[in-house]
């Protein structure tokens, strides 16, 4: 996982909405698609971008594909952002 792919994936509002839906637990691709007014192929593309960025992972159960958040990537991002928080130096 690279930050470039992660931030690219997060840059789209539809993908951010998918991530928010998945915070409540895994969902099938069909359930995700039912929340949008876009084609199934477009939702599939967004899920593919999220998977490429390792933000979600999929599991297959019988004829269904379920998507879940990969929380370890979010933790890594938060740790990276945390390095910018802190006290300013008195050197200036």
VENHUVEN-V795934 format. One record per helix or strand. SS is the DSSP state (H for helix, E for strand). FROM is the first residue (numbers start at 1). LEN is the number of residues. If there is no record, write none. Layout:
# VENHUVEN-V795934
SS:FROM:LEN  SS:FROM:LEN
This chain:
# VENHUVEN-V795934
H:3:8  H:13:10  E:27:2  H:29:5  H:40:13  E:56:6  E:64:6  H:71:12
